[in-house]
Amino acid sequence: MCGSAAHPGSGLFGFYSLSRITGPRRVVALGGRVYVQAVAQLRPDALQPLAGCRGIGEQCARLARLIRAEQPLDVLHQLTTAAASTA
């Protein structure tokens, strides 16, 4: 995600804002690998729903599964934990 004057909430400003989020709020890092890695440096507890996906097909399938779930954050946590254990 690249920041610009037209999008002040993105880029480095967005990272600065993210670093100020403290407490029990869940952070979901959804983006390209470089963006997600930067978010994870600021918030190691950030959920990464696309971690471990090998292509756009798997990414779309995973996001569709999350959308259909009654408790999407619970499913996301399961997927994130599974991806971390296979990495």
KOLLO-717002 format. One record per residue: residue in one letter; chain; y, z, x of N, C-alpha, C, CB in turn. Coordinates in Angstrom, 3 decimals, decimal comma, always signed. Glycine has a CB too. Example, Ala and Ser with C-alpha at 12.3 -4.5 7.8 and 13.67 -1.06 7.14 Angstrom:
BEGIN
+------+------+----------+----------+----------+----------+----------+----------+----------+----------+----------+----------+----------+----------+
! code ! unit !      nc2 !      nc3 !      nc1 !     cac2 !     cac3 !     cac1 !      cc2 !      cc3 !      cc1 !     cbc2 !     cbc3 !     cbc1 !
+------+------+----------+----------+----------+----------+----------+----------+----------+----------+----------+----------+----------+----------+
!    a !    A !   -5,690 !   +7,800 !  +13,190 !   -4,500 !   +7,800 !  +12,300 !   -3,300 !   +7,800 !  +13,200 !   -4,473 !   +9,046 !  +11,308 !
!    s !    A !   -2,250 !   +7,080 !  +12,850 !   -1,060 !   +7,140 !  +13,670 !   +0,030 !   +7,870 !  +12,900 !   -0,598 !   +5,725 !  +14,084 !
+------+------+----------+----------+----------+----------+----------+----------+----------+----------+----------+----------+----------+----------+
This chain:
BEGIN
+------+------+----------+----------+----------+----------+----------+----------+----------+----------+----------+----------+----------+----------+
! code ! unit !      nc2 !      nc3 !      nc1 !     cac2 !     cac3 !     cac1 !      cc2 !      cc3 !      cc1 !     cbc2 !     cbc3 !     cbc1 !
+------+------+----------+----------+----------+----------+----------+----------+----------+----------+----------+----------+----------+----------+
!    m !    A !   -1,164 !   +0,000 !   +0,852 !   +0,000 !   +0,000 !   +0,000 !   +1,224 !   +0,000 !   +0,896 !   -0,001 !   +1,216 !   -0,968 !
!    c !    A !   +2,056 !   -0,978 !   +0,760 !   +3,243 !   -1,085 !   +1,593 !   +4,457 !   -0,641 !   +0,806 !   +3,428 !   -2,520 !   +2,110 !
!    g !    A !   +5,281 !   +0,139 !   +1,423 !   +6,503 !   +0,599 !   +0,768 !   +7,632 !   -0,382 !   +1,003 !   +6,897 !   +1,989 !   +1,269 !
!    s !    A !   +8,603 !   -0,350 !   +0,109 !   +9,788 !   -1,174 !   +0,271 !  +10,924 !   -0,526 !   -0,480 !   +9,548 !   -2,619 !   -0,223 !
!    a !    A !  +12,120 !   -1,043 !   -0,277 !  +13,275 !   -0,501 !   -0,987 !  +13,116 !   -0,677 !   -2,491 !  +14,563 !   -1,176 !   -0,509 !
!    a !    A !  +12,403 !   -1,722 !   -2,897 !  +12,195 !   -1,975 !   -4,320 !  +11,186 !   -1,011 !   -4,928 !  +11,735 !   -3,403 !   -4,534 !
!    h !    A !  +10,341 !   -0,410 !   -4,095 !   +9,299 !   +0,508 !   -4,566 !   +9,380 !   +1,819 !   -3,787 !   +7,888 !   -0,129 !   -4,416 !
!    p !    A !  +10,395 !   +2,647 !   -4,069 !  +10,594 !   +3,850 !   -3,268 !   +9,461 !   +4,865 !   -3,372 !  +11,866 !   +4,501 !   -3,670 !
!    g !    A !   +8,594 !   +4,779 !   -4,365 !   +7,503 !   +5,737 !   -4,502 !   +6,276 !   +5,365 !   -3,706 !   +7,132 !   +5,878 !   -5,932 !
!    s !    A !   +6,346 !   +4,265 !   -2,982 !   +5,183 !   +3,809 !   -2,242 !   +5,406 !   +3,990 !   -0,749 !   +4,878 !   +2,343 !   -2,566 !
!    g !    A !   +4,427 !   +3,604 !   +0,029 !   +4,547 !   +3,644 !   +1,484 !   +4,734 !   +5,043 !   +2,020 !   +5,687 !   +2,790 !   +1,927 !
!    l !    A !   +5,543 !   +5,168 !   +3,069 !   +5,729 !   +6,456 !   +3,723 !   +6,321 !   +7,504 !   +2,799 !   +6,608 !   +6,296 !   +4,926 !
!    f !    A !   +7,205 !   +7,100 !   +1,909 !   +7,768 !   +8,064 !   +0,962 !   +6,665 !   +8,639 !   +0,090 !   +8,857 !   +7,406 !   +0,087 !
!    g !    A !   +5,731 !   +7,778 !   -0,328 !   +4,603 !   +8,237 !   -1,128 !   +3,728 !   +9,206 !   -0,346 !   +3,774 !   +7,052 !   -1,603 !
!    f !    A !   +3,513 !   +8,934 !   +0,946 !   +2,724 !   +9,837 !   +1,775 !   +3,432 !  +11,174 !   +1,931 !   +2,457 !   +9,214 !   +3,148 !
!    y !    A !   +4,756 !  +11,141 !   +2,104 !   +5,515 !  +12,381 !   +2,221 !   +5,378 !  +13,197 !   +0,946 !   +6,996 !  +12,090 !   +2,516 !
!    s !    A !   +5,516 !  +12,535 !   -0,194 !   +5,383 !  +13,224 !   -1,472 !   +3,983 !  +13,799 !   -1,629 !   +5,700 !  +12,274 !   -2,631 !
!    l !    A !   +2,970 !  +13,054 !   -1,217 !   +1,592 !  +13,516 !   -1,318 !   +1,381 !  +14,758 !   -0,459 !   +0,620 !  +12,404 !   -0,900 !
!    s !    A !   +2,007 !  +14,798 !   +0,711 !   +1,816 !  +15,938 !   +1,600 !   +2,413 !  +17,208 !   +1,013 !   +2,432 !  +15,654 !   +2,960 !
!    r !    A !   +3,298 !  +17,084 !   +0,041 !   +3,922 !  +18,249 !   -0,581 !   +3,106 !  +18,776 !   -1,754 !   +5,322 !  +17,902 !   -1,045 !
!    i !    A !   +2,063 !  +18,058 !   -2,164 !   +1,216 !  +18,519 !   -3,256 !   +0,271 !  +19,572 !   -2,702 !   +0,428 !  +17,337 !   -3,908 !
!    t !    A !   +0,375 !  +20,753 !   -3,220 !   -0,495 !  +21,832 !   -2,763 !   -1,178 !  +22,446 !   -3,963 !   +0,298 !  +22,905 !   -1,972 !
!    g !    A !   -2,119 !  +23,289 !   -3,691 !   -2,784 !  +23,980 !   -4,780 !   -3,988 !  +23,219 !   -5,286 !   -1,822 !  +24,217 !   -5,905 !
!    p !    A !   -4,440 !  +23,548 !   -6,488 !   -5,703 !  +23,029 !   -6,992 !   -5,657 !  +21,615 !   -7,576 !   -6,207 !  +23,942 !   -8,017 !
!    r !    A !   -4,536 !  +20,924 !   -7,509 !   -4,463 !  +19,573 !   -8,069 !   -5,413 !  +18,641 !   -7,347 !   -3,034 !  +19,029 !   -7,990 !
!    r !    A !   -6,145 !  +17,859 !   -8,127 !   -7,048 !  +16,872 !   -7,541 !   -6,264 !  +15,622 !   -7,175 !   -8,202 !  +16,527 !   -8,515 !
!    v !    A !   -6,573 !  +15,088 !   -6,019 !   -5,952 !  +13,850 !   -5,557 !   -7,053 !  +12,802 !   -5,484 !   -5,234 !  +14,036 !   -4,161 !
!    v !    A !   -6,801 !  +11,656 !   -6,097 !   -7,745 !  +10,538 !   -6,062 !   -7,102 !   +9,431 !   -5,238 !   -8,115 !  +10,035 !   -7,515 !
!    a !    A !   -7,763 !   +9,055 !   -4,149 !   -7,261 !   +8,001 !   -3,267 !   -7,927 !   +6,687 !   -3,661 !   -7,533 !   +8,339 !   -1,759 !
!    l !    A !   -7,161 !   +5,826 !   -4,277 !   -7,676 !   +4,547 !   -4,749 !   -6,839 !   +3,447 !   -4,113 !   -7,645 !   +4,455 !   -6,316 !
!    g !    A !   -7,420 !   +2,752 !   -3,168 !   -6,676 !   +1,712 !   -2,474 !   -7,503 !   +1,137 !   -1,347 !   -5,357 !   +2,254 !   -1,938 !
!    g !    A !   -6,845 !   +0,445 !   -0,467 !   -7,514 !   -0,133 !   +0,686 !   -7,956 !   +0,927 !   +1,675 !   -6,609 !   -1,123 !   +1,370 !
!    r !    A !   -8,832 !   +0,549 !   +2,572 !   -9,416 !   +1,497 !   +3,524 !   -8,351 !   +2,239 !   +4,333 !  -10,359 !   +0,769 !   +4,469 !
!    v !    A !   -7,352 !   +1,532 !   +4,849 !   -6,315 !   +2,155 !   +5,680 !   -5,516 !   +3,174 !   +4,865 !   -5,369 !   +1,078 !   +6,268 !
!    y !    A !   -5,170 !   +2,810 !   +3,638 !   -4,416 !   +3,712 !   +2,759 !   -5,238 !   +4,960 !   +2,457 !   -4,024 !   +2,996 !   +1,442 !
!    v !    A !   -6,501 !   +4,776 !   +2,106 !   -7,366 !   +5,904 !   +1,758 !   -7,551 !   +6,822 !   +2,963 !   -8,737 !   +5,402 !   +1,249 !
!    q !    A !   -7,701 !   +6,262 !   +4,155 !   -7,836 !   +7,079 !   +5,360 !   -6,570 !   +7,896 !   +5,612 !   -8,143 !   +6,193 !   +6,574 !
!    a !    A !   -5,406 !   +7,297 !   +5,382 !   -4,149 !   +8,021 !   +5,568 !   -4,027 !   +9,172 !   +4,561 !   -2,952 !   +7,060 !   +5,426 !
!    v !    A !   -4,419 !   +8,916 !   +3,324 !   -4,395 !   +9,968 !   +2,303 !   -5,356 !  +11,088 !   +2,695 !   -4,769 !   +9,394 !   +0,907 !
!    a !    A !   -6,533 !  +10,733 !   +3,180 !   -7,537 !  +11,730 !   +3,564 !   -7,057 !  +12,597 !   +4,722 !   -8,845 !  +11,042 !   +3,944 !
!    q !    A !   -6,211 !  +12,056 !   +5,590 !   -5,660 !  +12,866 !   +6,674 !   -4,729 !  +13,933 !   +6,128 !   -4,918 !  +11,985 !   +7,682 !
!    l !    A !   -3,985 !  +13,588 !   +5,088 !   -3,074 !  +14,556 !   +4,478 !   -3,794 !  +15,509 !   +3,540 !   -1,978 !  +13,837 !   +3,727 !
!    r !    A !   -4,768 !  +14,986 !   +2,827 !   -5,527 !  +15,789 !   +1,866 !   -7,019 !  +15,517 !   +2,057 !   -5,088 !  +15,471 !   +0,398 !
!    p !    A !   -7,686 !  +16,243 !   +2,964 !   -9,109 !  +16,020 !   +3,201 !   -9,969 !  +16,185 !   +1,950 !   -9,593 !  +16,960 !   +4,261 !
!    d !    A !   -9,465 !  +16,888 !   +0,955 !  -10,216 !  +17,089 !   -0,288 !  -10,018 !  +15,957 !   -1,293 !   -9,811 !  +18,397 !   -0,922 !
!    a !    A !   -9,255 !  +14,937 !   -0,912 !   -8,998 !  +13,814 !   -1,825 !  -10,292 !  +13,115 !   -2,200 !   -8,024 !  +12,810 !   -1,190 !
!    l !    A !  -10,445 !  +12,814 !   -3,467 !  -11,612 !  +12,068 !   -3,936 !  -11,402 !  +10,592 !   -3,628 !  -11,850 !  +12,289 !   -5,464 !
!    q !    A !  -12,461 !   +9,925 !   -3,187 !  -12,397 !   +8,526 !   -2,794 !  -13,416 !   +7,740 !   -3,610 !  -12,654 !   +8,358 !   -1,269 !
!    p !    A !  -13,026 !   +7,258 !   -4,791 !  -13,987 !   +6,634 !   -5,694 !  -14,629 !   +5,355 !   -5,185 !  -13,327 !   +6,348 !   -6,965 !
!    l !    A !  -14,011 !   +4,671 !   -4,245 !  -14,579 !   +3,413 !   -3,766 !  -15,290 !   +3,558 !   -2,423 !  -13,492 !   +2,373 !   -3,652 !
!    a !    A !  -15,404 !   +4,795 !   -1,930 !  -16,075 !   +5,028 !   -0,648 !  -17,519 !   +4,556 !   -0,730 !  -16,016 !   +6,526 !   -0,257 !
!    g !    A !  -17,933 !   +3,823 !   +0,275 !  -19,311 !   +3,352 !   +0,335 !  -19,568 !   +2,036 !   -0,375 !  -20,194 !   +4,374 !   -0,233 !
!    c !    A !  -18,591 !   +1,536 !   -1,119 !  -18,774 !   +0,241 !   -1,789 !  -18,770 !   -0,868 !   -0,737 !  -17,652 !   -0,007 !   -2,859 !
!    r !    A !  -19,616 !   -1,873 !   -0,959 !  -19,742 !   -2,963 !   +0,013 !  -19,053 !   -4,243 !   -0,428 !  -21,190 !   -3,249 !   +0,271 !
!    g !    A !  -18,389 !   -4,228 !   -1,545 !  -17,701 !   -5,434 !   -1,980 !  -17,027 !   -5,224 !   -3,316 !  -18,668 !   -6,597 !   -2,064 !
!    i !    A !  -16,310 !   -6,238 !   -3,745 !  -15,534 !   -6,137 !   -4,976 !  -16,428 !   -5,926 !   -6,193 !  -14,690 !   -7,385 !   -5,166 !
!    g !    A !  -17,638 !   -6,480 !   -6,173 !  -18,556 !   -6,292 !   -7,296 !  -18,932 !   -4,828 !   -7,474 !  -19,813 !   -7,127 !   -7,096 !
!    e !    A !  -19,278 !   -4,173 !   -6,370 !  -19,615 !   -2,748 !   -6,439 !  -18,398 !   -1,918 !   -6,831 !  -20,173 !   -2,262 !   -5,093 !
!    q !    A !  -17,227 !   -2,293 !   -6,329 !  -16,002 !   -1,566 !   -6,678 !  -15,744 !   -1,656 !   -8,176 !  -14,794 !   -2,121 !   -5,892 !
!    c !    A !  -15,835 !   -2,858 !   -8,730 !  -15,602 !   -3,041 !  -10,170 !  -16,626 !   -2,277 !  -11,003 !  -15,645 !   -4,530 !  -10,533 !
!    a !    A !  -17,886 !   -2,318 !  -10,581 !  -18,942 !   -1,608 !  -11,314 !  -18,699 !   -0,104 !  -11,289 !  -20,327 !   -1,929 !  -10,719 !
!    r !    A !  -18,311 !   +0,417 !  -10,137 !  -18,057 !   +1,850 !  -10,030 !  -16,868 !   +2,260 !  -10,892 !  -17,809 !   +2,240 !   -8,571 !
!    l !    A !  -15,801 !   +1,489 !  -10,850 !  -14,628 !   +1,823 !  -11,669 !  -14,961 !   +1,727 !  -13,153 !  -13,448 !   +0,892 !  -11,331 !
!    a !    A !  -15,769 !   +0,742 !  -13,554 !  -16,177 !   +0,615 !  -14,955 !  -16,991 !   +1,832 !  -15,387 !  -16,995 !   -0,677 !  -15,168 !
!    r !    A !  -17,875 !   +2,291 !  -14,513 !  -18,677 !   +3,480 !  -14,824 !  -17,781 !   +4,699 !  -15,034 !  -19,691 !   +3,757 !  -13,697 !
!    l !    A !  -16,763 !   +4,838 !  -14,198 !  -15,834 !   +5,958 !  -14,337 !  -15,044 !   +5,874 !  -15,640 !  -14,877 !   +5,998 !  -13,150 !
!    i !    A !  -14,643 !   +4,671 !  -16,004 !  -13,872 !   +4,477 !  -17,235 !  -14,701 !   +4,857 !  -18,456 !  -13,396 !   +3,019 !  -17,352 !
!    r !    A !  -15,995 !   +4,508 !  -18,446 !  -16,872 !   +4,791 !  -19,589 !  -17,307 !   +6,255 !  -19,674 !  -18,097 !   +3,915 !  -19,516 !
!    a !    A !  -17,188 !   +6,989 !  -18,597 !  -17,700 !   +8,365 !  -18,560 !  -16,867 !   +9,305 !  -19,421 !  -17,730 !   +8,877 !  -17,124 !
!    e !    A !  -17,553 !  +10,256 !  -20,065 !  -16,842 !  +11,279 !  -20,835 !  -16,081 !  +12,224 !  -19,908 !  -17,827 !  +12,074 !  -21,712 !
!    q !    A !  -16,648 !  +12,512 !  -18,765 !  -16,027 !  +13,384 !  -17,759 !  -15,889 !  +12,597 !  -16,448 !  -16,877 !  +14,698 !  -17,541 !
!    p !    A !  -14,900 !  +11,708 !  -16,366 !  -14,821 !  +10,818 !  -15,204 !  -14,656 !  +11,545 !  -13,870 !  -13,680 !   +9,868 !  -15,384 !
!    l !    A !  -13,965 !  +12,670 !  -13,842 !  -13,800 !  +13,370 !  -12,572 !  -15,113 !  +13,984 !  -12,098 !  -12,736 !  +14,452 !  -12,700 !
!    d !    A !  -15,963 !  +14,394 !  -13,021 !  -17,276 !  +14,906 !  -12,633 !  -18,122 !  +13,792 !  -12,044 !  -17,992 !  +15,541 !  -13,836 !
!    v !    A !  -18,106 !  +12,615 !  -12,674 !  -18,855 !  +11,456 !  -12,162 !  -18,287 !  +11,056 !  -10,803 !  -18,789 !  +10,251 !  -13,165 !
!    l !    A !  -16,978 !  +11,054 !  -10,683 !  -16,327 !  +10,694 !   -9,428 !  -16,745 !  +11,652 !   -8,324 !  -14,797 !  +10,697 !   -9,587 !
!    h !    A !  -16,809 !  +12,934 !   -8,633 !  -17,225 !  +13,918 !   -7,634 !  -18,664 !  +13,641 !   -7,196 !  -17,096 !  +15,357 !   -8,196 !
!    q !    A !  -19,544 !  +13,309 !   -8,124 !  -20,932 !  +12,994 !   -7,791 !  -21,002 !  +11,752 !   -6,898 !  -21,760 !  +12,777 !   -9,076 !
!    l !    A !  -20,243 !  +10,721 !   -7,244 !  -20,245 !   +9,486 !   -6,452 !  -19,700 !   +9,735 !   -5,056 !  -19,421 !   +8,398 !   -7,149 !
!    t !    A !  -18,632 !  +10,518 !   -4,964 !  -18,005 !  +10,820 !   -3,679 !  -18,961 !  +11,617 !   -2,799 !  -16,691 !  +11,598 !   -3,885 !
!    t !    A !  -19,641 !  +12,588 !   -3,391 !  -20,592 !  +13,399 !   -2,641 !  -21,756 !  +12,543 !   -2,157 !  -21,105 !  +14,564 !   -3,502 !
!    a !    A !  -22,244 !  +11,658 !   -3,012 !  -23,351 !  +10,770 !   -2,632 !  -22,937 !   +9,828 !   -1,501 !  -23,827 !   +9,955 !   -3,849 !
!    a !    A !  -21,729 !   +9,285 !   -1,576 !  -21,240 !   +8,364 !   -0,540 !  -21,081 !   +9,094 !   +0,785 !  -19,896 !   +7,727 !   -0,962 !
!    a !    A !  -20,603 !  +10,326 !   +0,743 !  -20,411 !  +11,105 !   +1,971 !  -21,742 !  +11,434 !   +2,622 !  -19,642 !  +12,395 !   +1,676 !
!    s !    A !  -22,763 !  +11,677 !   +1,831 !  -24,057 !  +12,041 !   +2,407 !  -24,784 !  +10,849 !   +3,012 !  -24,927 !  +12,680 !   +1,354 !
!    t !    A !  -24,437 !   +9,624 !   +2,601 !  -25,064 !   +8,429 !   +3,165 !  -24,278 !   +7,849 !   +4,326 !  -25,226 !   +7,381 !   +2,098 !
!    a !    A !  -23,066 !   +8,344 !   +4,538 !  -22,213 !   +7,796 !   +5,606 !  -22,612 !   +8,306 !   +6,973 !  -20,758 !   +8,136 !   +5,347 !
+------+------+----------+----------+----------+----------+----------+----------+----------+----------+----------+----------+----------+----------+
